Amino acid sequence: MPADLAVIGLGHLGLPLAQAAVAAGIETIGYDTGPRQLTNPAAGVTPADIRRMLAAGFRTATDPAELGRVRTAVICAPTPLGPDGALDLTALADAAGALAARLRPHTTVLLESAVQPGTTEGFLRPILEEGSGLRAGRDFHLAYSPNRTDPGSRTHGYANTPKVIGGVTPACTESAAAFYSRLTDKVVRARGPREAETVTVLETNFRHVNIALVNEMAVLCHDLGVDLWDVIRCAETKPFGFQAFRPGPGVGGHGVPIDPSCFPHAGRTPGHPLRIVGLAQEINTRMPQYVIQRCATLLNEHGKSARGARVLLLGITYKPDLADLEGSPAAEIARRLMDLGAAVSYHDPYIPHWRVHSVPVPRADSLYEAAASADLTVLLQHHRTYDLQGLAVKAQLLLDTRGATPAGAAHRL
């Protein structure tokens, strides 16, 4: 059966979009060469959500022929960082190639993958045009829209988050607006696809730079004996010119900071990289090592060595209340502790099994018993199910990297 919409890529970008489309009554198929994501959904889409989507008519497909029977196709292929620090567009190229061979006139093609400015016109457009024999802006519509999904959020859903769009022609922009207006309360038109793509760069870098600032403040305040969490509590009362960010053991998630120095040659700026982004990335990648230093110091102060110490890591996902390990600093922290000779275990209600560098990490069944027997418990992620006040009483020694425990109840980052 034909569908109105094909979501290409059922990962952390595609599943929330498909969920919103099904909820809006749009006949939707999800295309993925390996739809394994449905058995372990991320991005806040639960197995119960998947069952409701399937009951409402959502279906998955691995046959690319299905892509030739839709009015709108949204590409949500993953674009992870490659070894050279640039975005890997392999999955995007594969998705575009599969669509191009079946592309029909008057189809609206939208790209939501995180890409560097210029990708929609300089990379995606040639693949679609050469594979289909059609021309963007004349035979089919082509536009870019940055994905703004906030996984697991109870306040920011698809409908109340404005959608930015930029088409290769004004008609393409309006076609994209017509589609997204069925899903969201507000559509924001960018001047073109490059402007829309650069929105992703600005929004992602804004997050990383501000987290880097507050991470440096965490180290400084610890050295000065200042309670940073109280500083943030007071500072965020300022009604203008300030937005509160909070430190942590590292920066996880699917959004990676983008520096123009890592763009392919054709997209590079003439010798003007975003130096502050590179510095922010350097600061944030140092945080796991700083956590290890704090762990070793705390154990020392209590007459224990890291070698042979029993260390419990509490919460290993990159975001609270979400079964997603993407970019989580927990793996590096566990590895470094193991290298020091510590016996590492973990507890996380969302992750039943965990391996670090192919080594299985023991999972604690009883949280309070594990904390009571551990020489050091490290809170890496604050899930809602955790009773931190009770945990602080049970734990022999507790390091809180999220500032979630009451003042004085634990050692805080």
Salt bridges, closest charged atoms under 4 A:
ASP4 OD1 - ARG71 NH1 2.16
ASP49 OD1 - ARG52 NH2 2.53
GLU66 OE2 - ARG59 NH1 3.34
GLU112 OE2 - LYS163 NZ 3.22
GLU121 OE1 - ARG194 NE 3.73
GLU129 OE2 - ARG125 NE 2.90
ASP139 OD2 - ARG138 NH2 2.86
ASP150 OD2 - HIS156 ND1 3.94
ASP150 OD1 - LYS319 NZ 2.28
GLU174 OE2 - ARG189 NE 2.84
GLU203 OE2 - ARG148 NH2 2.52
GLU216 OE2 - ARG286 NH2 3.90
ASP227 OD2 - ARG412 NH2 3.04
ASP230 OD1 - ARG233 NH2 2.65
GLU236 OE2 - ARG246 NH2 3.01
GLU282 OE2 - ARG286 NH1 3.39
ASP321 OD2 - ARG384 NH1 2.96
ASP324 OD2 - HIS254 NE2 2.76
GLU332 OE2 - ARG336 NE 2.91
ASP339 OD2 - ARG335 NH1 3.35
ASP348 OD2 - HIS383 NE2 2.90
ASP375 OD1 - LYS304 NZ 3.04
ASP375 OD1 - ARG310 NH2 3.54
